[in-house]
Amino acid sequence: MNPPLFHPGQQIVCTNDDFTLLLAQNPAIQTPKRGPIYTVRNLFDTHRGYGLTLVEINNAGVAPGFPEANFHESRFAALPDVEELSLAELLEETVPEYV
């Protein structure tokens, strides 16, 4: 099996928020939506790849006696790395000097 795409603590975004089948099984499950940034809480090795639980969504008590609902890693994308820039450096690069 391939290694997981993500790791605990990594920030990701949902790219496929169609959970119709999952919600038909249990409408009380909270699911991720496109747009917000989520943080990987845990990974689960499944027979079809890896499932994720998210820090921002907790479904542990939704179905007592069953494992917490997880979401397949293929529904997510990693956030690109962003360099930290100081405001002064950014302004220096974008504002022309007038003499």
Gaussian input, Z-matrix of N, CA and C with variables (Angstrom, degrees):
# hf/3-21g

backbone

0 1
 N
 C     1     B1
 C     2     B2     1     A1
 N     3     B3     2     A2     1     D1
 C     4     B4     3     A3     2     D2
 C     5     B5     4     A4     3     D3
 N     6     B6     5     A5     4     D4
 C     7     B7     6     A6     5     D5
 C     8     B8     7     A7     6     D6
 N     9     B9     8     A8     7     D7
 C    10    B10     9     A9     8     D8
 C    11    B11    10    A10     9     D9
 N    12    B12    11    A11    10    D10
 C    13    B13    12    A12    11    D11
 C    14    B14    13    A13    12    D12
 N    15    B15    14    A14    13    D13
 C    16    B16    15    A15    14    D14
 C    17    B17    16    A16    15    D15
 N    18    B18    17    A17    16    D16
 C    19    B19    18    A18    17    D17
 C    20    B20    19    A19    18    D18
 N    21    B21    20    A20    19    D19
 C    22    B22    21    A21    20    D20
 C    23    B23    22    A22    21    D21
 N    24    B24    23    A23    22    D22
 C    25    B25    24    A24    23    D23
 C    26    B26    25    A25    24    D24
 N    27    B27    26    A26    25    D25
 C    28    B28    27    A27    26    D26
 C    29    B29    28    A28    27    D27
 N    30    B30    29    A29    28    D28
 C    31    B31    30    A30    29    D29
 C    32    B32    31    A31    30    D30
 N    33    B33    32    A32    31    D31
 C    34    B34    33    A33    32    D32
 C    35    B35    34    A34    33    D33
 N    36    B36    35    A35    34    D34
 C    37    B37    36    A36    35    D35
 C    38    B38    37    A37    36    D36
 N    39    B39    38    A38    37    D37
 C    40    B40    39    A39    38    D38
 C    41    B41    40    A40    39    D39
 N    42    B42    41    A41    40    D40
 C    43    B43    42    A42    41    D41
 C    44    B44    43    A43    42    D42
 N    45    B45    44    A44    43    D43
 C    46    B46    45    A45    44    D44
 C    47    B47    46    A46    45    D45
 N    48    B48    47    A47    46    D46
 C    49    B49    48    A48    47    D47
 C    50    B50    49    A49    48    D48
 N    51    B51    50    A50    49    D49
 C    52    B52    51    A51    50    D50
 C    53    B53    52    A52    51    D51
 N    54    B54    53    A53    52    D52
 C    55    B55    54    A54    53    D53
 C    56    B56    55    A55    54    D54
 N    57    B57    56    A56    55    D55
 C    58    B58    57    A57    56    D56
 C    59    B59    58    A58    57    D57
 N    60    B60    59    A59    58    D58
 C    61    B61    60    A60    59    D59
 C    62    B62    61    A61    60    D60
 N    63    B63    62    A62    61    D61
 C    64    B64    63    A63    62    D62
 C    65    B65    64    A64    63    D63
 N    66    B66    65    A65    64    D64
 C    67    B67    66    A66    65    D65
 C    68    B68    67    A67    66    D66
 N    69    B69    68    A68    67    D67
 C    70    B70    69    A69    68    D68
 C    71    B71    70    A70    69    D69
 N    72    B72    71    A71    70    D70
 C    73    B73    72    A72    71    D71
 C    74    B74    73    A73    72    D72
 N    75    B75    74    A74    73    D73
 C    76    B76    75    A75    74    D74
 C    77    B77    76    A76    75    D75
 N    78    B78    77    A77    76    D76
 C    79    B79    78    A78    77    D77
 C    80    B80    79    A79    78    D78
 N    81    B81    80    A80    79    D79
 C    82    B82    81    A81    80    D80
 C    83    B83    82    A82    81    D81
 N    84    B84    83    A83    82    D82
 C    85    B85    84    A84    83    D83
 C    86    B86    85    A85    84    D84
 N    87    B87    86    A86    85    D85
 C    88    B88    87    A87    86    D86
 C    89    B89    88    A88    87    D87
 N    90    B90    89    A89    88    D88
 C    91    B91    90    A90    89    D89
 C    92    B92    91    A91    90    D90
 N    93    B93    92    A92    91    D91
 C    94    B94    93    A93    92    D92
 C    95    B95    94    A94    93    D93
 N    96    B96    95    A95    94    D94
 C    97    B97    96    A96    95    D95
 C    98    B98    97    A97    96    D96
 N    99    B99    98    A98    97    D97
 C   100   B100    99    A99    98    D98
 C   101   B101   100   A100    99    D99
 N   102   B102   101   A101   100   D100
 C   103   B103   102   A102   101   D101
 C   104   B104   103   A103   102   D102
 N   105   B105   104   A104   103   D103
 C   106   B106   105   A105   104   D104
 C   107   B107   106   A106   105   D105
 N   108   B108   107   A107   106   D106
 C   109   B109   108   A108   107   D107
 C   110   B110   109   A109   108   D108
 N   111   B111   110   A110   109   D109
 C   112   B112   111   A111   110   D110
 C   113   B113   112   A112   111   D111
 N   114   B114   113   A113   112   D112
 C   115   B115   114   A114   113   D113
 C   116   B116   115   A115   114   D114
 N   117   B117   116   A116   115   D115
 C   118   B118   117   A117   116   D116
 C   119   B119   118   A118   117   D117
 N   120   B120   119   A119   118   D118
 C   121   B121   120   A120   119   D119
 C   122   B122   121   A121   120   D120
 N   123   B123   122   A122   121   D121
 C   124   B124   123   A123   122   D122
 C   125   B125   124   A124   123   D123
 N   126   B126   125   A125   124   D124
 C   127   B127   126   A126   125   D125
 C   128   B128   127   A127   126   D126
 N   129   B129   128   A128   127   D127
 C   130   B130   129   A129   128   D128
 C   131   B131   130   A130   129   D129
 N   132   B132   131   A131   130   D130
 C   133   B133   132   A132   131   D131
 C   134   B134   133   A133   132   D132
 N   135   B135   134   A134   133   D133
 C   136   B136   135   A135   134   D134
 C   137   B137   136   A136   135   D135
 N   138   B138   137   A137   136   D136
 C   139   B139   138   A138   137   D137
 C   140   B140   139   A139   138   D138
 N   141   B141   140   A140   139   D139
 C   142   B142   141   A141   140   D140
 C   143   B143   142   A142   141   D141
 N   144   B144   143   A143   142   D142
 C   145   B145   144   A144   143   D143
 C   146   B146   145   A145   144   D144
 N   147   B147   146   A146   145   D145
 C   148   B148   147   A147   146   D146
 C   149   B149   148   A148   147   D147
 N   150   B150   149   A149   148   D148
 C   151   B151   150   A150   149   D149
 C   152   B152   151   A151   150   D150
 N   153   B153   152   A152   151   D151
 C   154   B154   153   A153   152   D152
 C   155   B155   154   A154   153   D153
 N   156   B156   155   A155   154   D154
 C   157   B157   156   A156   155   D155
 C   158   B158   157   A157   156   D156
 N   159   B159   158   A158   157   D157
 C   160   B160   159   A159   158   D158
 C   161   B161   160   A160   159   D159
 N   162   B162   161   A161   160   D160
 C   163   B163   162   A162   161   D161
 C   164   B164   163   A163   162   D162
 N   165   B165   164   A164   163   D163
 C   166   B166   165   A165   164   D164
 C   167   B167   166   A166   165   D165
 N   168   B168   167   A167   166   D166
 C   169   B169   168   A168   167   D167
 C   170   B170   169   A169   168   D168
 N   171   B171   170   A170   169   D169
 C   172   B172   171   A171   170   D170
 C   173   B173   172   A172   171   D171
 N   174   B174   173   A173   172   D172
 C   175   B175   174   A174   173   D173
 C   176   B176   175   A175   174   D174
 N   177   B177   176   A176   175   D175
 C   178   B178   177   A177   176   D176
 C   179   B179   178   A178   177   D177
 N   180   B180   179   A179   178   D178
 C   181   B181   180   A180   179   D179
 C   182   B182   181   A181   180   D180
 N   183   B183   182   A182   181   D181
 C   184   B184   183   A183   182   D182
 C   185   B185   184   A184   183   D183
 N   186   B186   185   A185   184   D184
 C   187   B187   186   A186   185   D185
 C   188   B188   187   A187   186   D186
 N   189   B189   188   A188   187   D187
 C   190   B190   189   A189   188   D188
 C   191   B191   190   A190   189   D189
 N   192   B192   191   A191   190   D190
 C   193   B193   192   A192   191   D191
 C   194   B194   193   A193   192   D192
 N   195   B195   194   A194   193   D193
 C   196   B196   195   A195   194   D194
 C   197   B197   196   A196   195   D195
 N   198   B198   197   A197   196   D196
 C   199   B199   198   A198   197   D197
 C   200   B200   199   A199   198   D198
 N   201   B201   200   A200   199   D199
 C   202   B202   201   A201   200   D200
 C   203   B203   202   A202   201   D201
 N   204   B204   203   A203   202   D202
 C   205   B205   204   A204   203   D203
 C   206   B206   205   A205   204   D204
 N   207   B207   206   A206   205   D205
 C   208   B208   207   A207   206   D206
 C   209   B209   208   A208   207   D207
 N   210   B210   209   A209   208   D208
 C   211   B211   210   A210   209   D209
 C   212   B212   211   A211   210   D210
 N   213   B213   212   A212   211   D211
 C   214   B214   213   A213   212   D212
 C   215   B215   214   A214   213   D213
 N   216   B216   215   A215   214   D214
 C   217   B217   216   A216   215   D215
 C   218   B218   217   A217   216   D216
 N   219   B219   218   A218   217   D217
 C   220   B220   219   A219   218   D218
 C   221   B221   220   A220   219   D219
 N   222   B222   221   A221   220   D220
 C   223   B223   222   A222   221   D221
 C   224   B224   223   A223   222   D222
 N   225   B225   224   A224   223   D223
 C   226   B226   225   A225   224   D224
 C   227   B227   226   A226   225   D225
 N   228   B228   227   A227   226   D226
 C   229   B229   228   A228   227   D227
 C   230   B230   229   A229   228   D228
 N   231   B231   230   A230   229   D229
 C   232   B232   231   A231   230   D230
 C   233   B233   232   A232   231   D231
 N   234   B234   233   A233   232   D232
 C   235   B235   234   A234   233   D233
 C   236   B236   235   A235   234   D234
 N   237   B237   236   A236   235   D235
 C   238   B238   237   A237   236   D236
 C   239   B239   238   A238   237   D237
 N   240   B240   239   A239   238   D238
 C   241   B241   240   A240   239   D239
 C   242   B242   241   A241   240   D240
 N   243   B243   242   A242   241   D241
 C   244   B244   243   A243   242   D242
 C   245   B245   244   A244   243   D243
 N   246   B246   245   A245   244   D244
 C   247   B247   246   A246   245   D245
 C   248   B248   247   A247   246   D246
 N   249   B249   248   A248   247   D247
 C   250   B250   249   A249   248   D248
 C   251   B251   250   A250   249   D249
 N   252   B252   251   A251   250   D250
 C   253   B253   252   A252   251   D251
 C   254   B254   253   A253   252   D252
 N   255   B255   254   A254   253   D253
 C   256   B256   255   A255   254   D254
 C   257   B257   256   A256   255   D255
 N   258   B258   257   A257   256   D256
 C   259   B259   258   A258   257   D257
 C   260   B260   259   A259   258   D258
 N   261   B261   260   A260   259   D259
 C   262   B262   261   A261   260   D260
 C   263   B263   262   A262   261   D261
 N   264   B264   263   A263   262   D262
 C   265   B265   264   A264   263   D263
 C   266   B266   265   A265   264   D264
 N   267   B267   266   A266   265   D265
 C   268   B268   267   A267   266   D266
 C   269   B269   268   A268   267   D267
 N   270   B270   269   A269   268   D268
 C   271   B271   270   A270   269   D269
 C   272   B272   271   A271   270   D270
 N   273   B273   272   A272   271   D271
 C   274   B274   273   A273   272   D272
 C   275   B275   274   A274   273   D273
 N   276   B276   275   A275   274   D274
 C   277   B277   276   A276   275   D275
 C   278   B278   277   A277   276   D276
 N   279   B279   278   A278   277   D277
 C   280   B280   279   A279   278   D278
 C   281   B281   280   A280   279   D279
 N   282   B282   281   A281   280   D280
 C   283   B283   282   A282   281   D281
 C   284   B284   283   A283   282   D282
 N   285   B285   284   A284   283   D283
 C   286   B286   285   A285   284   D284
 C   287   B287   286   A286   285   D285
 N   288   B288   287   A287   286   D286
 C   289   B289   288   A288   287   D287
 C   290   B290   289   A289   288   D288
 N   291   B291   290   A290   289   D289
 C   292   B292   291   A291   290   D290
 C   293   B293   292   A292   291   D291
 N   294   B294   293   A293   292   D292
 C   295   B295   294   A294   293   D293
 C   296   B296   295   A295   294   D294

   B1=1.4615
   B2=1.5279
   B3=1.3155
   B4=1.4605
   B5=1.5262
   B6=1.3265
   B7=1.4714
   B8=1.5260
   B9=1.3225
   B10=1.4710
   B11=1.5265
   B12=1.3252
   B13=1.4655
   B14=1.5245
   B15=1.3416
   B16=1.4632
   B17=1.5258
   B18=1.3180
   B19=1.4625
   B20=1.5280
   B21=1.3371
   B22=1.4658
   B23=1.5318
   B24=1.3145
   B25=1.4590
   B26=1.5136
   B27=1.3271
   B28=1.4596
   B29=1.5242
   B30=1.3264
   B31=1.4571
   B32=1.5211
   B33=1.3375
   B34=1.4579
   B35=1.5179
   B36=1.3397
   B37=1.4645
   B38=1.5190
   B39=1.3023
   B40=1.4602
   B41=1.5295
   B42=1.3380
   B43=1.4630
   B44=1.5290
   B45=1.3329
   B46=1.4636
   B47=1.5217
   B48=1.3275
   B49=1.4699
   B50=1.5294
   B51=1.3326
   B52=1.4568
   B53=1.5347
   B54=1.3241
   B55=1.4655
   B56=1.5294
   B57=1.3236
   B58=1.4588
   B59=1.5287
   B60=1.3268
   B61=1.4687
   B62=1.5279
   B63=1.3149
   B64=1.4686
   B65=1.5304
   B66=1.3309
   B67=1.4642
   B68=1.5265
   B69=1.3324
   B70=1.4661
   B71=1.5306
   B72=1.3322
   B73=1.4656
   B74=1.5213
   B75=1.3411
   B76=1.4634
   B77=1.5310
   B78=1.3274
   B79=1.4670
   B80=1.5330
   B81=1.3273
   B82=1.4665
   B83=1.5343
   B84=1.3367
   B85=1.4666
   B86=1.5268
   B87=1.3162
   B88=1.4659
   B89=1.5217
   B90=1.3265
   B91=1.4622
   B92=1.5240
   B93=1.3281
   B94=1.4644
   B95=1.5294
   B96=1.3052
   B97=1.4654
   B98=1.5218
   B99=1.3023
   B100=1.4636
   B101=1.5136
   B102=1.3075
   B103=1.4566
   B104=1.5144
   B105=1.3378
   B106=1.4726
   B107=1.5318
   B108=1.3062
   B109=1.4578
   B110=1.5205
   B111=1.3313
   B112=1.4579
   B113=1.5278
   B114=1.3288
   B115=1.4612
   B116=1.5252
   B117=1.3305
   B118=1.4620
   B119=1.5263
   B120=1.3295
   B121=1.4650
   B122=1.5251
   B123=1.3489
   B124=1.4560
   B125=1.5221
   B126=1.3226
   B127=1.4684
   B128=1.5137
   B129=1.3316
   B130=1.4556
   B131=1.5191
   B132=1.3209
   B133=1.4536
   B134=1.5286
   B135=1.3140
   B136=1.4657
   B137=1.5212
   B138=1.2933
   B139=1.4623
   B140=1.5325
   B141=1.3310
   B142=1.4674
   B143=1.5229
   B144=1.3118
   B145=1.4647
   B146=1.5129
   B147=1.3194
   B148=1.4621
   B149=1.5182
   B150=1.3353
   B151=1.4463
   B152=1.5225
   B153=1.3158
   B154=1.4597
   B155=1.5124
   B156=1.3181
   B157=1.4557
   B158=1.5254
   B159=1.3005
   B160=1.4624
   B161=1.5171
   B162=1.3105
   B163=1.4675
   B164=1.5272
   B165=1.3089
   B166=1.4661
   B167=1.5292
   B168=1.3244
   B169=1.4650
   B170=1.5257
   B171=1.3426
   B172=1.4607
   B173=1.5236
   B174=1.3224
   B175=1.4630
   B176=1.5261
   B177=1.3347
   B178=1.4681
   B179=1.5324
   B180=1.3057
   B181=1.4601
   B182=1.5110
   B183=1.3174
   B184=1.4639
   B185=1.5283
   B186=1.3205
   B187=1.4705
   B188=1.5234
   B189=1.3478
   B190=1.4716
   B191=1.5301
   B192=1.3303
   B193=1.4604
   B194=1.5161
   B195=1.3351
   B196=1.4552
   B197=1.5214
   B198=1.3413
   B199=1.4681
   B200=1.5321
   B201=1.3096
   B202=1.4637
   B203=1.5305
   B204=1.3181
   B205=1.4625
   B206=1.5193
   B207=1.3406
   B208=1.4642
   B209=1.5210
   B210=1.3137
   B211=1.4577
   B212=1.5264
   B213=1.3239
   B214=1.4553
   B215=1.5280
   B216=1.3280
   B217=1.4606
   B218=1.5335
   B219=1.3271
   B220=1.4702
   B221=1.5235
   B222=1.3279
   B223=1.4687
   B224=1.5233
   B225=1.3382
   B226=1.4638
   B227=1.5211
   B228=1.3242
   B229=1.4658
   B230=1.5185
   B231=1.3222
   B232=1.4660
   B233=1.5225
   B234=1.3165
   B235=1.4615
   B236=1.5213
   B237=1.3153
   B238=1.4650
   B239=1.5210
   B240=1.3254
   B241=1.4582
   B242=1.5253
   B243=1.2975
   B244=1.4590
   B245=1.5175
   B246=1.3166
   B247=1.4618
   B248=1.5184
   B249=1.3078
   B250=1.4593
   B251=1.5115
   B252=1.3143
   B253=1.4543
   B254=1.5104
   B255=1.2983
   B256=1.4566
   B257=1.5279
   B258=1.2960
   B259=1.4557
   B260=1.5220
   B261=1.3231
   B262=1.4666
   B263=1.5277
   B264=1.3469
   B265=1.4660
   B266=1.5246
   B267=1.3157
   B268=1.4421
   B269=1.5219
   B270=1.3278
   B271=1.4612
   B272=1.5224
   B273=1.3044
   B274=1.4626
   B275=1.5304
   B276=1.3184
   B277=1.4547
   B278=1.5320
   B279=1.3304
   B280=1.4668
   B281=1.5293
   B282=1.3104
   B283=1.4654
   B284=1.5204
   B285=1.3462
   B286=1.4753
   B287=1.5322
   B288=1.3363
   B289=1.4786
   B290=1.5135
   B291=1.3142
   B292=1.4610
   B293=1.5039
   B294=1.2962
   B295=1.4588
   B296=1.4912
   A1=108.57
   A2=115.46
   A3=120.80
   A4=110.68
   A5=116.98
   A6=118.46
   A7=110.08
   A8=117.35
   A9=119.88
   A10=110.94
   A11=115.33
   A12=121.07
   A13=111.91
   A14=116.28
   A15=121.06
   A16=110.35
   A17=116.48
   A18=121.23
   A19=108.92
   A20=117.26
   A21=119.95
   A22=110.77
   A23=115.02
   A24=121.54
   A25=113.57
   A26=118.00
   A27=121.44
   A28=110.30
   A29=116.32
   A30=120.94
   A31=109.47
   A32=114.88
   A33=122.01
   A34=109.53
   A35=116.17
   A36=122.08
   A37=108.60
   A38=116.28
   A39=122.20
   A40=108.26
   A41=116.49
   A42=121.06
   A43=111.87
   A44=117.16
   A45=121.94
   A46=107.81
   A47=116.01
   A48=119.84
   A49=113.09
   A50=116.74
   A51=120.62
   A52=108.73
   A53=115.38
   A54=122.22
   A55=110.56
   A56=116.82
   A57=122.65
   A58=112.02
   A59=117.07
   A60=120.74
   A61=111.40
   A62=116.83
   A63=120.84
   A64=110.68
   A65=116.80
   A66=120.72
   A67=111.90
   A68=117.42
   A69=120.03
   A70=109.88
   A71=116.32
   A72=120.69
   A73=111.36
   A74=116.48
   A75=120.76
   A76=108.97
   A77=117.84
   A78=121.29
   A79=114.49
   A80=117.92
   A81=120.51
   A82=112.26
   A83=117.15
   A84=120.26
   A85=110.08
   A86=115.37
   A87=121.03
   A88=107.58
   A89=117.47
   A90=121.38
   A91=110.45
   A92=117.03
   A93=119.84
   A94=111.16
   A95=115.19
   A96=122.64
   A97=109.10
   A98=116.60
   A99=120.50
   A100=108.96
   A101=116.74
   A102=120.69
   A103=113.88
   A104=118.04
   A105=118.72
   A106=112.12
   A107=114.72
   A108=121.81
   A109=107.50
   A110=116.49
   A111=122.72
   A112=109.28
   A113=115.75
   A114=122.55
   A115=108.69
   A116=116.83
   A117=121.36
   A118=109.21
   A119=116.36
   A120=121.66
   A121=110.95
   A122=115.84
   A123=120.08
   A124=109.77
   A125=116.13
   A126=123.06
   A127=109.45
   A128=116.74
   A129=122.29
   A130=108.64
   A131=116.21
   A132=121.77
   A133=107.19
   A134=117.52
   A135=121.52
   A136=107.88
   A137=117.63
   A138=120.43
   A139=112.06
   A140=117.94
   A141=121.54
   A142=112.23
   A143=118.72
   A144=121.14
   A145=110.03
   A146=115.66
   A147=120.50
   A148=110.95
   A149=114.85
   A150=121.96
   A151=108.60
   A152=116.39
   A153=122.05
   A154=111.02
   A155=116.07
   A156=120.67
   A157=105.79
   A158=116.24
   A159=122.00
   A160=110.89
   A161=116.38
   A162=121.89
   A163=109.82
   A164=116.63
   A165=121.64
   A166=113.95
   A167=117.83
   A168=121.60
   A169=108.56
   A170=116.41
   A171=120.38
   A172=108.48
   A173=115.75
   A174=121.70
   A175=112.11
   A176=117.46
   A177=121.41
   A178=112.48
   A179=118.94
   A180=120.89
   A181=114.72
   A182=118.34
   A183=121.50
   A184=112.11
   A185=116.86
   A186=120.97
   A187=108.91
   A188=116.96
   A189=120.13
   A190=111.71
   A191=114.79
   A192=120.31
   A193=113.91
   A194=117.48
   A195=122.12
   A196=109.01
   A197=117.31
   A198=119.10
   A199=110.81
   A200=115.60
   A201=120.42
   A202=110.04
   A203=116.43
   A204=120.97
   A205=109.34
   A206=115.16
   A207=120.02
   A208=108.15
   A209=115.90
   A210=121.76
   A211=109.30
   A212=117.49
   A213=121.51
   A214=111.02
   A215=114.91
   A216=121.40
   A217=113.33
   A218=117.54
   A219=120.19
   A220=112.70
   A221=117.48
   A222=121.29
   A223=112.83
   A224=117.35
   A225=121.22
   A226=111.89
   A227=114.65
   A228=122.38
   A229=107.88
   A230=115.01
   A231=120.09
   A232=109.41
   A233=115.39
   A234=119.32
   A235=108.10
   A236=117.40
   A237=117.77
   A238=110.43
   A239=116.18
   A240=120.22
   A241=108.98
   A242=115.38
   A243=120.93
   A244=108.17
   A245=115.61
   A246=119.07
   A247=109.30
   A248=114.55
   A249=118.59
   A250=108.26
   A251=116.43
   A252=122.04
   A253=108.93
   A254=115.54
   A255=117.52
   A256=107.93
   A257=116.90
   A258=121.74
   A259=110.57
   A260=117.27
   A261=121.05
   A262=110.78
   A263=117.36
   A264=120.42
   A265=111.04
   A266=116.88
   A267=121.06
   A268=111.09
   A269=117.25
   A270=120.86
   A271=110.83
   A272=116.44
   A273=121.56
   A274=110.52
   A275=116.71
   A276=121.49
   A277=113.06
   A278=118.37
   A279=120.00
   A280=114.43
   A281=118.78
   A282=120.63
   A283=109.39
   A284=116.74
   A285=118.90
   A286=110.73
   A287=114.08
   A288=118.87
   A289=109.17
   A290=116.36
   A291=121.70
   A292=107.98
   A293=116.33
   A294=120.63
   A295=110.93
   D1=144.83
   D2=177.63
   D3=-69.01
   D4=153.69
   D5=176.25
   D6=-67.33
   D7=159.26
   D8=179.96
   D9=-63.82
   D10=151.97
   D11=178.91
   D12=-74.94
   D13=-25.49
   D14=-173.21
   D15=-130.34
   D16=171.58
   D17=178.00
   D18=-136.33
   D19=155.70
   D20=178.12
   D21=-54.40
   D22=136.60
   D23=-179.15
   D24=93.07
   D25=-13.23
   D26=-178.38
   D27=-77.03
   D28=141.72
   D29=177.64
   D30=-91.01
   D31=135.40
   D32=-176.18
   D33=-139.52
   D34=167.51
   D35=173.03
   D36=-125.89
   D37=150.24
   D38=179.04
   D39=-83.02
   D40=130.18
   D41=179.14
   D42=-108.44
   D43=-13.42
   D44=179.16
   D45=-139.92
   D46=100.73
   D47=-177.03
   D48=-104.79
   D49=27.57
   D50=175.72
   D51=-90.90
   D52=95.16
   D53=-178.92
   D54=-109.23
   D55=35.28
   D56=-176.71
   D57=-53.76
   D58=-47.98
   D59=-177.65
   D60=-65.11
   D61=-44.53
   D62=179.44
   D63=-62.51
   D64=-43.84
   D65=-179.22
   D66=-70.01
   D67=-26.50
   D68=175.56
   D69=-68.05
   D70=-32.93
   D71=178.30
   D72=-73.59
   D73=-37.65
   D74=-179.68
   D75=-154.98
   D76=97.70
   D77=-177.00
   D78=-65.99
   D79=-10.08
   D80=-179.33
   D81=-82.59
   D82=-10.45
   D83=-178.24
   D84=-69.00
   D85=132.06
   D86=173.26
   D87=-83.36
   D88=133.60
   D89=-178.44
   D90=-121.86
   D91=154.28
   D92=176.93
   D93=-71.30
   D94=155.38
   D95=179.07
   D96=-121.01
   D97=156.93
   D98=172.99
   D99=-66.79
   D100=140.07
   D101=176.16
   D102=117.51
   D103=-65.52
   D104=-176.61
   D105=-66.04
   D106=157.02
   D107=173.97
   D108=-92.35
   D109=131.29
   D110=179.32
   D111=-116.15
   D112=160.11
   D113=178.05
   D114=-118.54
   D115=129.53
   D116=178.92
   D117=-66.16
   D118=124.22
   D119=177.55
   D120=-92.37
   D121=-45.36
   D122=-175.89
   D123=-154.98
   D124=158.01
   D125=176.88
   D126=-116.85
   D127=144.66
   D128=177.20
   D129=-128.65
   D130=126.29
   D131=176.91
   D132=-75.31
   D133=116.11
   D134=178.53
   D135=-111.89
   D136=173.78
   D137=-179.83
   D138=-73.09
   D139=-8.27
   D140=179.66
   D141=-126.55
   D142=33.44
   D143=-178.93
   D144=118.22
   D145=-147.09
   D146=-177.04
   D147=-118.50
   D148=139.64
   D149=173.34
   D150=-102.57
   D151=150.12
   D152=-178.74
   D153=-119.88
   D154=144.69
   D155=162.14
   D156=-110.04
   D157=155.17
   D158=-173.12
   D159=-119.35
   D160=144.58
   D161=178.76
   D162=-58.80
   D163=-40.22
   D164=-172.95
   D165=-79.09
   D166=-11.97
   D167=-179.23
   D168=-127.69
   D169=126.08
   D170=179.73
   D171=-124.28
   D172=111.33
   D173=178.38
   D174=-108.72
   D175=18.83
   D176=-174.67
   D177=-58.68
   D178=-36.83
   D179=-176.42
   D180=-96.07
   D181=4.86
   D182=-174.81
   D183=-70.99
   D184=-39.69
   D185=-179.15
   D186=-131.63
   D187=82.17
   D188=-178.39
   D189=-53.58
   D190=136.85
   D191=179.96
   D192=90.20
   D193=-7.63
   D194=178.57
   D195=-118.59
   D196=155.39
   D197=176.55
   D198=-62.70
   D199=153.82
   D200=178.48
   D201=-62.74
   D202=139.58
   D203=176.95
   D204=-59.06
   D205=135.73
   D206=176.04
   D207=-126.78
   D208=166.71
   D209=-172.20
   D210=-122.70
   D211=132.22
   D212=-175.26
   D213=-62.58
   D214=137.98
   D215=-175.91
   D216=-59.38
   D217=-24.57
   D218=-179.07
   D219=-67.04
   D220=-12.93
   D221=179.53
   D222=-85.87
   D223=3.61
   D224=-173.64
   D225=-129.79
   D226=161.88
   D227=173.81
   D228=-134.22
   D229=146.60
   D230=177.94
   D231=-74.28
   D232=148.96
   D233=172.68
   D234=-74.88
   D235=139.08
   D236=177.27
   D237=-68.60
   D238=149.19
   D239=176.32
   D240=-66.08
   D241=135.88
   D242=179.48
   D243=-120.31
   D244=127.79
   D245=177.56
   D246=-73.57
   D247=142.72
   D248=175.22
   D249=-84.10
   D250=126.41
   D251=178.09
   D252=-122.07
   D253=143.22
   D254=175.74
   D255=-79.31
   D256=152.77
   D257=179.37
   D258=-59.29
   D259=-39.25
   D260=179.59
   D261=-61.75
   D262=-43.32
   D263=179.01
   D264=-64.69
   D265=-40.41
   D266=-179.99
   D267=-64.88
   D268=-44.23
   D269=178.92
   D270=-65.65
   D271=-37.24
   D272=179.64
   D273=-60.18
   D274=-37.08
   D275=-178.15
   D276=-80.33
   D277=-25.63
   D278=-171.94
   D279=-107.91
   D280=-19.36
   D281=-178.20
   D282=-100.82
   D283=120.20
   D284=-179.55
   D285=-69.53
   D286=148.78
   D287=177.51
   D288=-85.64
   D289=136.08
   D290=175.12
   D291=-112.34
   D292=127.46
   D293=-178.83
   D294=-105.98

